Amino acid sequence: MEQMDTSLRVTRRHRSWPEALKREIVAASLAPGASVSAVARRYDVNTNLVFTWRKRFGEAAQTSRAPQLVPVMVMPDPPCATPPTTSADIVEIDLPRGYRLRVGRGVKGMVLDALERR
């Protein structure tokens, strides 16, 4: 009588990916509009593995896509001869350092609550 193997040994297939190919896959996944899942399917790689490689190799590529700062110029309100008239629809809040916040009717109460906590 033949004996059946009941062990739970599972043979797994571990591929060895060259670093150049890993970097190519990462670059393809970082391209504008690219889907990591689609890139993984194209290269027959597990999606989680692509994310792991992105953490390892993609940091330099991601820094070039960092958000750019836009110059902002803060200017004081122009001086006016008469005090501004406020309607019932606008609330003015004087903040430290001479800033003034004008809040219209559509502002939710939680915004004012957040300002109060500051």
PyMOL CGO cylinders between C-alpha atoms (Angstrom):
from pymol import cmd
from pymol.cgo import CYLINDER

trace = [
    CYLINDER, 0.00, 0.00, 0.00, 1.32, 3.41, -1.00, 0.3, 1, 1, 1, 1, 1, 1,
    CYLINDER, 1.32, 3.41, -1.00, 1.56, 6.11, 1.66, 0.3, 1, 1, 1, 1, 1, 1,
    CYLINDER, 1.56, 6.11, 1.66, 0.19, 9.57, 0.94, 0.3, 1, 1, 1, 1, 1, 1,
    CYLINDER, 0.19, 9.57, 0.94, 2.24, 12.66, 1.83, 0.3, 1, 1, 1, 1, 1, 1,
    CYLINDER, 2.24, 12.66, 1.83, 0.18, 14.71, 4.31, 0.3, 1, 1, 1, 1, 1, 1,
    CYLINDER, 0.18, 14.71, 4.31, 2.79, 17.28, 5.17, 0.3, 1, 1, 1, 1, 1, 1,
    CYLINDER, 2.79, 17.28, 5.17, 1.94, 20.93, 4.71, 0.3, 1, 1, 1, 1, 1, 1,
    CYLINDER, 1.94, 20.93, 4.71, 5.07, 21.66, 2.75, 0.3, 1, 1, 1, 1, 1, 1,
    CYLINDER, 5.07, 21.66, 2.75, 4.29, 24.18, 0.08, 0.3, 1, 1, 1, 1, 1, 1,
    CYLINDER, 4.29, 24.18, 0.08, 6.79, 25.04, -2.53, 0.3, 1, 1, 1, 1, 1, 1,
    CYLINDER, 6.79, 25.04, -2.53, 6.80, 28.73, -3.18, 0.3, 1, 1, 1, 1, 1, 1,
    CYLINDER, 6.80, 28.73, -3.18, 8.24, 30.41, -6.19, 0.3, 1, 1, 1, 1, 1, 1,
    CYLINDER, 8.24, 30.41, -6.19, 10.55, 33.25, -5.20, 0.3, 1, 1, 1, 1, 1, 1,
    CYLINDER, 10.55, 33.25, -5.20, 11.74, 35.32, -8.07, 0.3, 1, 1, 1, 1, 1, 1,
    CYLINDER, 11.74, 35.32, -8.07, 14.90, 37.32, -7.97, 0.3, 1, 1, 1, 1, 1, 1,
    CYLINDER, 14.90, 37.32, -7.97, 14.34, 40.72, -9.58, 0.3, 1, 1, 1, 1, 1, 1,
    CYLINDER, 14.34, 40.72, -9.58, 17.35, 42.67, -10.82, 0.3, 1, 1, 1, 1, 1, 1,
    CYLINDER, 17.35, 42.67, -10.82, 17.65, 46.10, -9.21, 0.3, 1, 1, 1, 1, 1, 1,
    CYLINDER, 17.65, 46.10, -9.21, 17.56, 47.81, -12.61, 0.3, 1, 1, 1, 1, 1, 1,
    CYLINDER, 17.56, 47.81, -12.61, 14.19, 46.18, -13.36, 0.3, 1, 1, 1, 1, 1, 1,
    CYLINDER, 14.19, 46.18, -13.36, 12.87, 47.14, -9.93, 0.3, 1, 1, 1, 1, 1, 1,
    CYLINDER, 12.87, 47.14, -9.93, 13.81, 50.75, -10.58, 0.3, 1, 1, 1, 1, 1, 1,
    CYLINDER, 13.81, 50.75, -10.58, 12.18, 50.60, -14.03, 0.3, 1, 1, 1, 1, 1, 1,
    CYLINDER, 12.18, 50.60, -14.03, 8.94, 49.29, -12.50, 0.3, 1, 1, 1, 1, 1, 1,
    CYLINDER, 8.94, 49.29, -12.50, 9.03, 51.98, -9.80, 0.3, 1, 1, 1, 1, 1, 1,
    CYLINDER, 9.03, 51.98, -9.80, 9.58, 54.69, -12.41, 0.3, 1, 1, 1, 1, 1, 1,
    CYLINDER, 9.58, 54.69, -12.41, 6.65, 53.36, -14.45, 0.3, 1, 1, 1, 1, 1, 1,
    CYLINDER, 6.65, 53.36, -14.45, 4.43, 53.38, -11.35, 0.3, 1, 1, 1, 1, 1, 1,
    CYLINDER, 4.43, 53.38, -11.35, 5.39, 56.99, -10.54, 0.3, 1, 1, 1, 1, 1, 1,
    CYLINDER, 5.39, 56.99, -10.54, 4.56, 58.30, -14.01, 0.3, 1, 1, 1, 1, 1, 1,
    CYLINDER, 4.56, 58.30, -14.01, 1.71, 60.85, -14.08, 0.3, 1, 1, 1, 1, 1, 1,
    CYLINDER, 1.71, 60.85, -14.08, -1.61, 59.05, -14.39, 0.3, 1, 1, 1, 1, 1, 1,
    CYLINDER, -1.61, 59.05, -14.39, -0.06, 55.61, -13.86, 0.3, 1, 1, 1, 1, 1, 1,
    CYLINDER, -0.06, 55.61, -13.86, -1.89, 52.96, -11.86, 0.3, 1, 1, 1, 1, 1, 1,
    CYLINDER, -1.89, 52.96, -11.86, 0.31, 50.85, -9.60, 0.3, 1, 1, 1, 1, 1, 1,
    CYLINDER, 0.31, 50.85, -9.60, -2.03, 47.90, -10.13, 0.3, 1, 1, 1, 1, 1, 1,
    CYLINDER, -2.03, 47.90, -10.13, -1.82, 48.20, -13.94, 0.3, 1, 1, 1, 1, 1, 1,
    CYLINDER, -1.82, 48.20, -13.94, 1.98, 48.50, -13.83, 0.3, 1, 1, 1, 1, 1, 1,
    CYLINDER, 1.98, 48.50, -13.83, 2.20, 45.45, -11.57, 0.3, 1, 1, 1, 1, 1, 1,
    CYLINDER, 2.20, 45.45, -11.57, 0.05, 43.42, -13.98, 0.3, 1, 1, 1, 1, 1, 1,
    CYLINDER, 0.05, 43.42, -13.98, 2.14, 44.57, -16.96, 0.3, 1, 1, 1, 1, 1, 1,
    CYLINDER, 2.14, 44.57, -16.96, 5.34, 43.34, -15.29, 0.3, 1, 1, 1, 1, 1, 1,
    CYLINDER, 5.34, 43.34, -15.29, 3.66, 40.29, -13.66, 0.3, 1, 1, 1, 1, 1, 1,
    CYLINDER, 3.66, 40.29, -13.66, 4.57, 41.51, -10.16, 0.3, 1, 1, 1, 1, 1, 1,
    CYLINDER, 4.57, 41.51, -10.16, 2.52, 41.58, -6.97, 0.3, 1, 1, 1, 1, 1, 1,
    CYLINDER, 2.52, 41.58, -6.97, 1.13, 45.07, -6.34, 0.3, 1, 1, 1, 1, 1, 1,
    CYLINDER, 1.13, 45.07, -6.34, 2.34, 45.07, -2.73, 0.3, 1, 1, 1, 1, 1, 1,
    CYLINDER, 2.34, 45.07, -2.73, 5.85, 44.35, -3.97, 0.3, 1, 1, 1, 1, 1, 1,
    CYLINDER, 5.85, 44.35, -3.97, 5.70, 47.44, -6.21, 0.3, 1, 1, 1, 1, 1, 1,
    CYLINDER, 5.70, 47.44, -6.21, 4.69, 49.56, -3.22, 0.3, 1, 1, 1, 1, 1, 1,
    CYLINDER, 4.69, 49.56, -3.22, 7.62, 48.11, -1.24, 0.3, 1, 1, 1, 1, 1, 1,
    CYLINDER, 7.62, 48.11, -1.24, 10.01, 48.98, -4.05, 0.3, 1, 1, 1, 1, 1, 1,
    CYLINDER, 10.01, 48.98, -4.05, 8.51, 52.46, -4.31, 0.3, 1, 1, 1, 1, 1, 1,
    CYLINDER, 8.51, 52.46, -4.31, 9.40, 53.04, -0.65, 0.3, 1, 1, 1, 1, 1, 1,
    CYLINDER, 9.40, 53.04, -0.65, 12.92, 51.78, -1.26, 0.3, 1, 1, 1, 1, 1, 1,
    CYLINDER, 12.92, 51.78, -1.26, 13.74, 53.27, -4.66, 0.3, 1, 1, 1, 1, 1, 1,
    CYLINDER, 13.74, 53.27, -4.66, 11.10, 55.88, -5.31, 0.3, 1, 1, 1, 1, 1, 1,
    CYLINDER, 11.10, 55.88, -5.31, 12.05, 58.49, -2.73, 0.3, 1, 1, 1, 1, 1, 1,
    CYLINDER, 12.05, 58.49, -2.73, 14.38, 60.36, -5.10, 0.3, 1, 1, 1, 1, 1, 1,
    CYLINDER, 14.38, 60.36, -5.10, 11.76, 60.34, -7.87, 0.3, 1, 1, 1, 1, 1, 1,
    CYLINDER, 11.76, 60.34, -7.87, 9.05, 61.51, -5.51, 0.3, 1, 1, 1, 1, 1, 1,
    CYLINDER, 9.05, 61.51, -5.51, 11.02, 64.51, -4.30, 0.3, 1, 1, 1, 1, 1, 1,
    CYLINDER, 11.02, 64.51, -4.30, 10.97, 65.92, -7.82, 0.3, 1, 1, 1, 1, 1, 1,
    CYLINDER, 10.97, 65.92, -7.82, 7.17, 65.78, -7.68, 0.3, 1, 1, 1, 1, 1, 1,
    CYLINDER, 7.17, 65.78, -7.68, 7.02, 67.59, -4.35, 0.3, 1, 1, 1, 1, 1, 1,
    CYLINDER, 7.02, 67.59, -4.35, 4.42, 70.35, -4.12, 0.3, 1, 1, 1, 1, 1, 1,
    CYLINDER, 4.42, 70.35, -4.12, 5.69, 73.70, -5.26, 0.3, 1, 1, 1, 1, 1, 1,
    CYLINDER, 5.69, 73.70, -5.26, 5.23, 76.78, -3.12, 0.3, 1, 1, 1, 1, 1, 1,
    CYLINDER, 5.23, 76.78, -3.12, 3.33, 79.65, -4.64, 0.3, 1, 1, 1, 1, 1, 1,
    CYLINDER, 3.33, 79.65, -4.64, 4.28, 83.20, -3.64, 0.3, 1, 1, 1, 1, 1, 1,
    CYLINDER, 4.28, 83.20, -3.64, 1.57, 84.96, -1.64, 0.3, 1, 1, 1, 1, 1, 1,
    CYLINDER, 1.57, 84.96, -1.64, 1.44, 88.63, -0.87, 0.3, 1, 1, 1, 1, 1, 1,
    CYLINDER, 1.44, 88.63, -0.87, -0.54, 89.74, 2.19, 0.3, 1, 1, 1, 1, 1, 1,
    CYLINDER, -0.54, 89.74, 2.19, -1.61, 93.33, 1.94, 0.3, 1, 1, 1, 1, 1, 1,
    CYLINDER, -1.61, 93.33, 1.94, -3.37, 95.45, 4.55, 0.3, 1, 1, 1, 1, 1, 1,
    CYLINDER, -3.37, 95.45, 4.55, -6.87, 96.70, 3.91, 0.3, 1, 1, 1, 1, 1, 1,
    CYLINDER, -6.87, 96.70, 3.91, -6.83, 100.08, 2.21, 0.3, 1, 1, 1, 1, 1, 1,
    CYLINDER, -6.83, 100.08, 2.21, -7.57, 102.87, 4.66, 0.3, 1, 1, 1, 1, 1, 1,
    CYLINDER, -7.57, 102.87, 4.66, -11.12, 104.11, 4.46, 0.3, 1, 1, 1, 1, 1, 1,
    CYLINDER, -11.12, 104.11, 4.46, -12.54, 107.41, 5.60, 0.3, 1, 1, 1, 1, 1, 1,
    CYLINDER, -12.54, 107.41, 5.60, -15.66, 105.92, 7.13, 0.3, 1, 1, 1, 1, 1, 1,
    CYLINDER, -15.66, 105.92, 7.13, -15.89, 102.73, 9.13, 0.3, 1, 1, 1, 1, 1, 1,
    CYLINDER, -15.89, 102.73, 9.13, -17.06, 99.80, 7.00, 0.3, 1, 1, 1, 1, 1, 1,
    CYLINDER, -17.06, 99.80, 7.00, -20.72, 99.00, 7.22, 0.3, 1, 1, 1, 1, 1, 1,
    CYLINDER, -20.72, 99.00, 7.22, -21.54, 95.43, 8.07, 0.3, 1, 1, 1, 1, 1, 1,
    CYLINDER, -21.54, 95.43, 8.07, -24.70, 93.69, 7.17, 0.3, 1, 1, 1, 1, 1, 1,
    CYLINDER, -24.70, 93.69, 7.17, -26.41, 90.97, 9.14, 0.3, 1, 1, 1, 1, 1, 1,
    CYLINDER, -26.41, 90.97, 9.14, -24.94, 88.44, 6.71, 0.3, 1, 1, 1, 1, 1, 1,
    CYLINDER, -24.94, 88.44, 6.71, -21.28, 89.17, 7.55, 0.3, 1, 1, 1, 1, 1, 1,
    CYLINDER, -21.28, 89.17, 7.55, -19.39, 88.78, 10.81, 0.3, 1, 1, 1, 1, 1, 1,
    CYLINDER, -19.39, 88.78, 10.81, -15.98, 90.42, 11.21, 0.3, 1, 1, 1, 1, 1, 1,
    CYLINDER, -15.98, 90.42, 11.21, -13.48, 88.92, 13.62, 0.3, 1, 1, 1, 1, 1, 1,
    CYLINDER, -13.48, 88.92, 13.62, -10.40, 90.96, 14.57, 0.3, 1, 1, 1, 1, 1, 1,
    CYLINDER, -10.40, 90.96, 14.57, -7.40, 88.66, 15.03, 0.3, 1, 1, 1, 1, 1, 1,
    CYLINDER, -7.40, 88.66, 15.03, -4.00, 89.39, 16.58, 0.3, 1, 1, 1, 1, 1, 1,
    CYLINDER, -4.00, 89.39, 16.58, -1.39, 91.30, 14.56, 0.3, 1, 1, 1, 1, 1, 1,
    CYLINDER, -1.39, 91.30, 14.56, -3.99, 93.40, 12.79, 0.3, 1, 1, 1, 1, 1, 1,
    CYLINDER, -3.99, 93.40, 12.79, -5.68, 90.65, 10.77, 0.3, 1, 1, 1, 1, 1, 1,
    CYLINDER, -5.68, 90.65, 10.77, -9.40, 90.74, 10.20, 0.3, 1, 1, 1, 1, 1, 1,
    CYLINDER, -9.40, 90.74, 10.20, -11.50, 87.73, 9.21, 0.3, 1, 1, 1, 1, 1, 1,
    CYLINDER, -11.50, 87.73, 9.21, -14.80, 88.32, 7.43, 0.3, 1, 1, 1, 1, 1, 1,
    CYLINDER, -14.80, 88.32, 7.43, -17.17, 85.38, 7.65, 0.3, 1, 1, 1, 1, 1, 1,
    CYLINDER, -17.17, 85.38, 7.65, -20.30, 85.13, 5.53, 0.3, 1, 1, 1, 1, 1, 1,
    CYLINDER, -20.30, 85.13, 5.53, -23.60, 83.46, 6.23, 0.3, 1, 1, 1, 1, 1, 1,
    CYLINDER, -23.60, 83.46, 6.23, -22.61, 80.16, 4.59, 0.3, 1, 1, 1, 1, 1, 1,
    CYLINDER, -22.61, 80.16, 4.59, -19.83, 79.33, 7.09, 0.3, 1, 1, 1, 1, 1, 1,
    CYLINDER, -19.83, 79.33, 7.09, -20.50, 76.33, 9.28, 0.3, 1, 1, 1, 1, 1, 1,
    CYLINDER, -20.50, 76.33, 9.28, -20.36, 76.66, 13.04, 0.3, 1, 1, 1, 1, 1, 1,
    CYLINDER, -20.36, 76.66, 13.04, -17.45, 74.23, 13.30, 0.3, 1, 1, 1, 1, 1, 1,
    CYLINDER, -17.45, 74.23, 13.30, -15.16, 76.74, 11.56, 0.3, 1, 1, 1, 1, 1, 1,
    CYLINDER, -15.16, 76.74, 11.56, -15.92, 79.28, 14.24, 0.3, 1, 1, 1, 1, 1, 1,
    CYLINDER, -15.92, 79.28, 14.24, -15.44, 76.59, 16.91, 0.3, 1, 1, 1, 1, 1, 1,
    CYLINDER, -15.44, 76.59, 16.91, -11.99, 75.83, 15.46, 0.3, 1, 1, 1, 1, 1, 1,
    CYLINDER, -11.99, 75.83, 15.46, -11.09, 79.52, 15.54, 0.3, 1, 1, 1, 1, 1, 1,
    CYLINDER, -11.09, 79.52, 15.54, -12.21, 79.76, 19.13, 0.3, 1, 1, 1, 1, 1, 1,
    CYLINDER, -12.21, 79.76, 19.13, -9.86, 76.89, 20.14, 0.3, 1, 1, 1, 1, 1, 1,
    CYLINDER, -9.86, 76.89, 20.14, -6.84, 78.72, 18.68, 0.3, 1, 1, 1, 1, 1, 1,
]
cmd.load_cgo(trace, "trace")
